[in-house]
Amino acid sequence: MKAWNAAILGTVIIWAGVIIATALVLAGTGYFGQLIPIFGGGAAGNLIVLAGARNMRE
């Protein structure tokens, strides 16, 4: 596996862990519903930046 693919996979795993851990901690409160769009946007933005950096490097 190329290093960039590993970096993207690692980023996905980290963001998934953050979102799941937050869901567990904030279960039963109204805060998770407010945070999920923020975390989702952060994860998507991070993947876009990583994919753009990979394309520039190739």
Z-matrix of the N, CA and C atoms (Angstrom, degrees):
N
C 1 1.456
C 2 1.527 1 108.35
N 3 1.310 2 115.49 1 134.64
C 4 1.455 3 119.25 2 -179.95
C 5 1.529 4 109.93 3 -69.91
N 6 1.306 5 115.93 4 157.04
C 7 1.460 6 121.27 5 -177.43
C 8 1.527 7 111.68 6 -61.88
N 9 1.331 8 117.77 7 -37.15
C 10 1.466 9 119.64 8 -179.08
C 11 1.513 10 111.23 9 -68.96
N 12 1.330 11 117.30 10 -38.85
C 13 1.459 12 119.98 11 176.60
C 14 1.520 13 110.52 12 -64.22
N 15 1.316 14 116.86 13 -38.01
C 16 1.460 15 120.84 14 177.05
C 17 1.525 16 110.86 15 -66.31
N 18 1.319 17 117.42 16 -37.02
C 19 1.463 18 120.88 17 178.50
C 20 1.524 19 110.67 18 -66.16
N 21 1.312 20 116.80 19 -41.94
C 22 1.467 21 120.24 20 178.74
C 23 1.527 22 110.08 21 -66.36
N 24 1.312 23 117.89 22 -43.97
C 25 1.456 24 121.44 23 177.98
C 26 1.527 25 110.98 24 -62.11
N 27 1.309 26 117.08 25 -42.17
C 28 1.456 27 121.10 26 177.85
C 29 1.512 28 112.02 27 -62.46
N 30 1.319 29 116.93 28 -40.32
C 31 1.456 30 121.18 29 178.40
C 32 1.523 31 110.88 30 -64.31
N 33 1.325 32 116.84 31 -41.91
C 34 1.466 33 120.51 32 178.02
C 35 1.520 34 110.87 33 -61.74
N 36 1.310 35 116.89 34 -43.42
C 37 1.467 36 121.16 35 -179.92
C 38 1.520 37 110.83 36 -64.32
N 39 1.320 38 117.57 37 -42.87
C 40 1.468 39 121.14 38 179.92
C 41 1.525 40 110.64 39 -63.44
N 42 1.329 41 117.74 40 -48.16
C 43 1.464 42 120.61 41 -179.59
C 44 1.517 43 111.38 42 -63.93
N 45 1.326 44 117.69 43 -40.56
C 46 1.465 45 120.22 44 177.34
C 47 1.526 46 110.50 45 -61.20
N 48 1.322 47 116.98 46 -41.26
C 49 1.462 48 121.09 47 177.42
C 50 1.515 49 112.29 48 -63.28
N 51 1.317 50 116.95 49 -41.78
C 52 1.469 51 121.15 50 179.22
C 53 1.522 52 110.32 51 -63.49
N 54 1.324 53 116.86 52 -44.93
C 55 1.468 54 120.39 53 -178.76
C 56 1.523 55 110.84 54 -66.43
N 57 1.312 56 118.18 55 -43.31
C 58 1.467 57 121.53 56 179.78
C 59 1.529 58 110.86 57 -66.08
N 60 1.326 59 117.17 58 -43.74
C 61 1.465 60 120.04 59 179.19
C 62 1.524 61 111.21 60 -63.25
N 63 1.312 62 116.60 61 -39.95
C 64 1.460 63 120.42 62 177.63
C 65 1.526 64 110.39 63 -64.57
N 66 1.314 65 117.06 64 -40.42
C 67 1.461 66 120.80 65 178.16
C 68 1.523 67 110.94 66 -61.36
N 69 1.322 68 116.72 67 -40.42
C 70 1.458 69 119.89 68 179.57
C 71 1.528 70 112.02 69 -68.44
N 72 1.310 71 116.94 70 -40.92
C 73 1.464 72 120.87 71 -178.11
C 74 1.524 73 111.04 72 -70.56
N 75 1.331 74 116.52 73 -39.80
C 76 1.460 75 120.50 74 -174.64
C 77 1.526 76 113.32 75 -97.99
N 78 1.324 77 117.47 76 15.65
C 79 1.466 78 120.53 77 179.75
C 80 1.534 79 109.51 78 -60.90
N 81 1.300 80 115.42 79 134.19
C 82 1.454 81 120.15 80 178.55
C 83 1.518 82 114.38 81 88.12
N 84 1.302 83 117.75 82 -0.96
C 85 1.458 84 120.93 83 177.24
C 86 1.523 85 108.83 84 -113.25
N 87 1.294 86 116.23 85 165.26
C 88 1.455 87 120.22 86 178.29
C 89 1.512 88 113.52 87 -85.74
N 90 1.328 89 117.15 88 -1.61
C 91 1.462 90 120.35 89 -175.49
C 92 1.523 91 113.51 90 -74.69
N 93 1.323 92 117.12 91 -31.69
C 94 1.462 93 118.55 92 -177.25
C 95 1.521 94 110.87 93 -63.96
N 96 1.317 95 117.14 94 -38.47
C 97 1.455 96 120.45 95 177.99
C 98 1.516 97 112.64 96 -60.89
N 99 1.321 98 116.41 97 -28.88
C 100 1.462 99 120.53 98 177.83
C 101 1.517 100 111.93 99 -82.00
N 102 1.319 101 116.92 100 -29.89
C 103 1.463 102 120.39 101 -176.03
C 104 1.524 103 114.03 102 -86.06
N 105 1.332 104 118.26 103 -26.73
C 106 1.462 105 119.34 104 -174.88
C 107 1.525 106 113.08 105 -60.86
N 108 1.339 107 121.02 106 -38.59
C 109 1.471 108 118.42 107 176.50
C 110 1.533 109 112.51 108 -66.30
N 111 1.325 110 116.03 109 -33.26
C 112 1.461 111 119.75 110 178.93
C 113 1.524 112 109.85 111 -67.61
N 114 1.336 113 116.72 112 -47.39
C 115 1.462 114 120.06 113 178.91
C 116 1.519 115 111.36 114 -65.67
N 117 1.328 116 117.28 115 -40.19
C 118 1.460 117 120.58 116 178.51
C 119 1.518 118 111.70 117 -62.29
N 120 1.328 119 116.10 118 -42.44
C 121 1.466 120 120.14 119 177.37
C 122 1.520 121 112.01 120 -65.24
N 123 1.317 122 116.31 121 -39.92
C 124 1.464 123 120.27 122 177.52
C 125 1.519 124 112.03 123 -63.95
N 126 1.326 125 116.07 124 -42.66
C 127 1.468 126 120.22 125 178.64
C 128 1.520 127 110.86 126 -64.78
N 129 1.329 128 116.71 127 -45.59
C 130 1.461 129 120.09 128 -179.85
C 131 1.529 130 111.00 129 -63.93
N 132 1.321 131 116.67 130 -42.99
C 133 1.460 132 120.22 131 178.42
C 134 1.515 133 112.12 132 -62.35
N 135 1.308 134 115.99 133 -40.89
C 136 1.462 135 120.28 134 179.01
C 137 1.522 136 110.90 135 -63.06
N 138 1.330 137 117.57 136 -42.71
C 139 1.459 138 120.63 137 179.24
C 140 1.525 139 111.51 138 -67.03
N 141 1.327 140 117.23 139 -36.65
C 142 1.464 141 120.16 140 177.69
C 143 1.524 142 110.52 141 -64.09
N 144 1.320 143 116.49 142 -42.94
C 145 1.472 144 120.39 143 179.11
C 146 1.524 145 110.43 144 -64.24
N 147 1.334 146 117.06 145 -44.32
C 148 1.468 147 119.87 146 179.36
C 149 1.528 148 111.41 147 -63.52
N 150 1.323 149 117.07 148 -43.76
C 151 1.460 150 119.58 149 179.57
C 152 1.531 151 110.93 150 -64.96
N 153 1.321 152 117.94 151 -38.67
C 154 1.461 153 121.13 152 177.16
C 155 1.517 154 111.44 153 -65.46
N 156 1.311 155 116.91 154 -39.39
C 157 1.460 156 120.07 155 178.75
C 158 1.519 157 110.62 156 -66.35
N 159 1.331 158 116.74 157 -36.81
C 160 1.463 159 120.08 158 178.92
C 161 1.523 160 110.29 159 -66.31
N 162 1.339 161 117.23 160 -41.68
C 163 1.458 162 120.32 161 -178.85
C 164 1.524 163 111.64 162 -67.72
N 165 1.316 164 117.97 163 -34.91
C 166 1.463 165 121.00 164 178.32
C 167 1.517 166 110.92 165 -68.94
N 168 1.308 167 116.26 166 -31.13
C 169 1.453 168 120.31 167 -175.79
C 170 1.527 169 111.76 168 -77.90
N 171 1.326 170 117.55 169 -29.56
C 172 1.470 171 120.53 170 -176.88
C 173 1.497 172 112.24 171 -76.23
